Amino acid sequence: MRVEYNFSNGGTMIDKDSFSEFAKLYDDSENEVGGLQILYFTNGQKNMAYIERVFIKPEFQKKGYATYLLNDVVQHIIESDIQINNSGYESLTVTNNQIDSFENTYERGLDEIFLLAEKRLSPLYEKVGFENKSSYEGMNDQCVFKIDLDDFKDKSLEDRISSLN
């Protein structure tokens, strides 16, 4: 299996405050199995990756492909050197932190990964390290799942996959 990554504009993103990337999963026979979209953005204090549009083609579901894709994407995000330009937020964001916190936010890369998904998918997302952060029952039974990258960066893809067995 392999995952292929492409930025929305076909190149590297430099000096943007938000952009997206697409991940496609292929099986060993080079069949496209599924994929997802990653949105990168900042609120001036935190840099985030939001995963959406996760899909696995019906004929490949329930065979471990979603787990593989999500683990690879999380590792890709951790290993990326993506820096998001938050300079436009300095005059808009109210904070009790020092002014240089904006520079630190830019330099440190990504802080967290999150996604919204149906509650019934909790076992899948929790298996790859997401925590269900929802404390309410939403109208659509949607939950917020999150990975705090400061707590997660020490685990490699191989460690996470081997812990599933």
N, C-alpha and C positions, 0 to 999 in steps of 0.2 A: 504494500500500500504506500501511497505517497500523497502529500498535500501540496498543491501549487497555490502560490500567493500572487495577487496582482492588485496594485493600487488602482483606484477608479480612473485616474488619468493615464495609466500605463507607465508611470515613472515614479520616482522618489518624491515624497512630499517634503518640502523645505519651507520653513517660515509660514506655516498655516496655523489657524486656530482650530480647524476641524477638517477632517478628510475621512475617506473610507477605503477599505481594502476588502478584497474578496478572496475566499479560500475555497478551493475545489478539491474534493477527495476522489482519488482513483484507486481501483483495486489492482491486484497483480497483473491482470489482463488488460490494463489501461482503460477499463470501463469507467465512465464518470458515475460515481456512486452517490455523491451529494455535495453539499457545501454550506456556506454561511457568509454573512457580511459582518465586518468589524468596522464600527464607527469610532474614530478617535476624536476627542475634544477636551476642552478645559472649561472650568468655571472661574479661572483666575487663581484659585488656591489648590485645586486638585486636577490632575490629568487622568483622564479615564478612557477606557475602551469599553464599548457597548457592543455585545454580540447580538445579532438579530438574524432573522430569516434562516434559521437552522433547518436543513432538510436532508433527508436520506430517501432515495427513491424507494418506492414500496417493495420492490423485489429484493432489496438489500437490507431491509429493516429487521431488527431483532437478531443481528449477526455480529454485533460489536463495533460496527462502523461508526456510529455516532460517538461512542466513547473514544475511539481512536482519533476521530476528527477533533473533538473538543480538547483532548489532551494535547494534541499537536498544536492547536491554535493557542492554547494557554502558554505552552512552552515558547511558541513563536513570539507572542506578545512579551513574555519575560525577557527573551534574548534580544529583542529589537532595541535599536538605539533611537527610537522615535522621540523627538522633542517637539512639543506643541507650543506655538507662539502665543503667550498669554499677555503680551504687552498692551493690547487693547482693553484689558480688564482692569488695569491698575487704577484708573480714575473712577471705575464703576463699582468696585468691590469694597465693602466696608469690612475692616478687620482690625483686631487689636494687635496683630503681629507687626513686626518691623517692615518697613518698606522693602527691604531686600528679600523678603519672603517671596515676592514675585519672581525675582531672579532665581531663587532656589527652586521654585516650582518648575520653572522652565528647564533648569539643569538636571533635575533628578529623574526625568522621564515619567513613566506612568505610575500611578498610585493604586488604581483598582480596575478590576474588570467586573462588569455586571451585565445582567440580562433579565428580561421578563419572560416567564413561561408559565404554562398551566401547572397547577399543583400536582397533577398526576405524573408529571415528568421529574418530580423532585429526586427520585432515586438516581436517575441518569446524571443530573447536574451535581448532586452531592457526591457521586462516585468520582468525579473528576476534580473535586475540591471546592465547589461553590457552596456557600452557606445560604440557606433560606432565611432572608432577613425580613420576611413579611410577618407582621403580628396581627393581621386582620384577614378576614375572609372577604375578598373582593367580589364584586358583582360577577365577574367573568372567571372567578376562581384562579386569578393570576397571582403569581408570587414573584418577588424580587429576589434574585440570586446574586451573590457577590463574592469576589475573591479580593482580599486585601493583599496586594503584592508584597508588602513588607513582611508578611507572615508566610508567604508562599514561595518566595524566590529560591530558597535553598533546596527544594525538591526538584529533581530532574524528571524529564518525561519517563525515563526508564524506571525510576523509583516509583512514580505514580502508577504506571502500568503494571509493574510487578506486584504492587500492593493490592491489585484487584484480584489476584489469583488466590 
